[in-house]
Amino acid sequence: MKIAIVNKSDATGGAAVVSRRLMEALRSVGEDARMLVVEKLTDSPYVEIAATPASIKKSFVSERLKIFLSNGLDRTTLFRIDTASDGLPLWRHPVIMEADAVLLNWVNQGMLSLDGIRKILETGKPVIWTMHDMWCMTGVCHHSGSCPGYERRCEDCPLLKKRGAVGSLSGKIWKKKQKLYSLPQNIKFVAVSNWLRDKGVGSTLLSNQDISVIPNAFLPLGRNVNRQPKRKDDKITVGFGAARLDDPIKCLPVLVEMTRVVRDRYPELADRLEIVTFGGVKNPETLEGMGVSHRHLGVIKGEEAVRKVYDSADIIVSSSSYETLPGTLVEAQAYGCLPVCFDRGGQSDIVDHLSTGYIAGYSEDREVAATRLAEGVVWAAGKVDAADEMEDLRHKMRDDVNRKFSPEAVAGRYLDLIRSHF
């Protein structure tokens, strides 16, 4: 079977990485899967460029300009909004024309317009759209945060200057999506987590749509399940990583406050803890004020470098206010690191509370959130010190990752969904 996977990039961003893994997984089970991108950064012979550089740039600039003008020349949220007003004629591309099925992923920023998706649907090919965020169910945003607009008609978007205006940009795009989704050639939507599916079911755009839950594929990375047991005076390493650590969604101030809570309430543990952060940082000052020992590794590139970070960590913490399906937690479990996180997204698809990690109750109050996260770190540190129990936990976590997120398992579920179309 020929399968076309469409994503903006084959390497930049989480959706790119997992889309490429899906392509490789499908190929490993005998399917002719190929990727179509506008940014090719790998040397894979199965990844093809969607158009010429000039065409790609023209489509991108045209969409940004329309957003800029529609939003009263306000640049503040220019790159937090996507409208799919412009796109490339991918329905004419050989990869799409020859495909038996089309798998859409992250296709914004001028890659594929809503009209272009309609033209692909009109070919009669099965179209599966994997949602890596909330854009399919909102007017123009990728994450609604605390805004409930997606539960209505997205006419009062807080990202737009002209809020509540009749015929607002967000409302117009919402109506275009509604029209697209009502076509007889149905799109089959895939949410990468149960949390995201629940958001879709609660939205006005996707409430009547067919939404399956299929997680992202992760490579079987964990190799050092059996580690040397900790002695009571050994350092316990707590990792915290992201593409950009001071992205507001990652809630870095909560992590910093958490270390202070540990210092104040659990001083003996604080003396043993070392926070290791990895990823980009726009403002280095945001890493200051840690209550325990801290090292920043910067941006980590290459599988072997990533492997070393996880191999040296005992616990991985995520303080994010929401995550669709946080890959760092999956990778942490694969490497035998206990995850500690909030219950704000797809974390519960990964972590079984008090069994394969710790899920803390989220709070908008920074001190409350930090205290709850600190309690999770204290729990995890206790498990790390219990050598026999921790060894069993590492085997259990790795088995969970292979069962839920192995490329073969994920590829099989996509193939079942494609075949159900025929």
Protein Blocks (a to p, Z undefined) as FASTA:
>chain_A
ZZddddfbfkgojklmmmmmmmmmmmmnopacddddfbdfbfcfkbccfbdfklmmmmmm
mmmmmmmmmnoopaklmmmcceklaccdfklpmklmmpmbdcdfdfeehlacfklmmmmm
mnopacddddfbfklmmmklmblkjafklmmnopacfkbmbgoiahiaklmmmmmmmmmm
mpmbdcddddfbfklmmmmmmpmklmmpccdddddddddfblblbacdddfkbccddddd
dfblklmklommmmmmmmmmmmmmmmmlmmmpccddedddfblmlmgoiabdcddebjae
hjklmmmmmmmpmbdcdfbfbdfblfklmmmmmnopacddddebjklmmmcghkloccdd
ddfblklmmmmmmmmmmmmmmmmmmmmlmmmmmmmmmmmmmmmmgmklmmmmmmmmmmmm
ZZ
